[in-house]
């Protein structure tokens, strides 16, 4: 199911609420955002601490609502849009069969990366998951 663009652009509202509710604001490095990434090939995973927004509207919203970008990230590659297709159209379209298979594998890796970040720290997760 594809979500209208406005829901993803306002993801910071939900994240800010959860940060307050669960008291994460004292240590934002323990907040892990898992998100799609156009700049990585389909199925590639990268762990990152803080950093730029690269035009990602969900990250812009989260940063605006939290007033920081000091959270950890697990970036899941979805690849660049083909031809002249707009990024938003690429993000919202359903992946093909081959891409679904690759994404299923990387989603399991992403879950392992989140656990690693929270139990062993961001540096250990970067060493283990960034290829």
C-alpha positions as CSV (number, residue, x, y, z in Angstrom):
1,X,0.0,0.0,0.0
2,X,1.4,3.4,-0.9
3,X,0.9,6.3,1.4
4,X,0.1,9.8,0.3
5,X,3.1,12.0,0.3
6,X,1.8,14.2,3.1
7,X,1.9,11.4,5.6
8,X,5.6,10.7,5.1
9,X,6.4,14.4,5.0
10,X,4.9,14.8,8.5
11,X,6.7,11.8,10.0
12,X,8.4,14.1,12.5
13,X,5.1,14.6,14.3
14,X,4.9,11.0,15.2
15,X,8.6,10.6,16.0
16,X,8.5,13.7,18.3
17,X,5.5,12.3,20.1
18,X,7.2,8.9,20.6
19,X,10.5,10.6,21.7
20,X,8.6,12.5,24.4
21,X,6.5,9.5,25.4
22,X,9.4,7.1,25.9
23,X,11.9,9.7,27.2
24,X,14.5,9.2,24.4
25,X,15.4,12.9,24.2
26,X,18.1,12.5,26.9
27,X,20.1,10.4,24.5
28,X,19.2,11.0,20.9
29,X,21.8,8.5,19.7
30,X,19.4,5.8,21.0
31,X,16.8,7.0,18.5
32,X,17.1,4.9,15.3
33,X,15.4,6.0,12.1
34,X,15.1,3.4,9.4
35,X,14.4,5.0,6.0
36,X,14.5,4.5,2.3
37,X,17.5,6.0,0.4
38,X,17.6,6.9,-3.3
39,X,21.4,7.3,-3.2
40,X,22.0,3.6,-2.4
41,X,21.4,0.7,-4.8
42,X,18.3,-1.5,-4.2
43,X,19.0,-3.8,-1.3
44,X,22.1,-2.0,0.0
45,X,22.1,-1.1,3.7
46,X,24.1,1.6,5.5
47,X,24.3,2.6,9.1
48,X,24.9,6.3,9.8
49,X,25.1,8.6,12.8
50,X,23.5,12.0,12.2
51,X,24.2,13.8,8.9
52,X,22.6,15.6,6.1
53,X,19.0,15.2,4.8
54,X,19.8,14.6,1.1
55,X,16.3,16.0,0.2
56,X,14.5,13.3,2.2
57,X,11.3,14.9,3.3
58,X,10.7,12.5,6.2
59,X,14.1,13.2,7.6
60,X,13.5,17.0,7.1
61,X,10.3,16.6,9.1
62,X,11.9,14.6,11.9
63,X,14.8,17.0,12.2
64,X,12.5,20.0,12.2
65,X,10.3,18.5,15.0
66,X,13.2,17.3,17.1
67,X,15.5,20.3,16.5
68,X,18.4,17.9,16.0
69,X,19.8,15.5,13.5
70,X,21.8,13.6,16.1
71,X,19.8,10.4,15.8
72,X,21.1,7.2,14.3
73,X,20.0,6.0,10.8
74,X,19.6,2.7,9.0
75,X,19.4,3.6,5.3
76,X,17.8,1.1,3.0
77,X,18.7,1.5,-0.7
78,X,15.9,1.8,-3.2
79,X,18.0,3.1,-6.0
80,X,17.6,6.1,-8.2
81,X,14.4,6.5,-10.3
82,X,14.7,5.3,-13.9
83,X,14.9,7.8,-16.7
84,X,13.3,11.1,-15.9
85,X,10.9,9.7,-13.3
86,X,10.6,12.0,-10.2
87,X,12.0,10.8,-7.0
88,X,8.6,10.9,-5.2
89,X,7.0,8.8,-7.9
90,X,9.8,6.2,-7.6
91,X,9.5,6.1,-3.7
92,X,5.7,5.7,-3.8
93,X,5.5,3.0,-6.5
94,X,5.4,-0.7,-5.6
95,X,8.7,-2.5,-6.2
96,X,9.0,-5.2,-8.8
97,X,9.4,-8.9,-7.9
98,X,13.2,-8.9,-8.0
99,X,13.3,-5.7,-5.9
100,X,10.8,-7.1,-3.4
101,X,13.1,-10.1,-2.9
102,X,16.1,-8.0,-2.3
103,X,14.2,-5.7,0.0
104,X,12.9,-8.6,2.1
105,X,16.5,-9.7,2.8
106,X,17.7,-6.1,3.6
107,X,14.8,-5.5,5.9
108,X,16.0,-8.4,8.1
109,X,19.5,-7.0,8.0
110,X,18.0,-3.6,9.0
111,X,16.3,-5.1,12.0
112,X,19.6,-6.7,13.0
113,X,21.4,-3.4,12.5
114,X,18.9,-1.6,14.9
115,X,19.5,-4.2,17.6
116,X,23.3,-3.9,17.1
117,X,23.1,-0.1,17.4
118,X,21.1,-0.3,20.6
119,X,23.2,-3.1,22.2
120,X,26.7,-2.5,20.9
121,X,26.7,1.1,19.7
122,X,26.7,2.9,16.4
123,X,30.4,2.3,15.6
124,X,30.0,-1.5,16.0
125,X,26.9,-1.4,13.8
126,X,28.8,0.6,11.1
127,X,31.7,-1.8,11.2
128,X,29.4,-4.8,10.9
129,X,26.8,-3.6,8.3
130,X,28.5,-1.0,6.1
131,X,30.1,-2.8,3.3
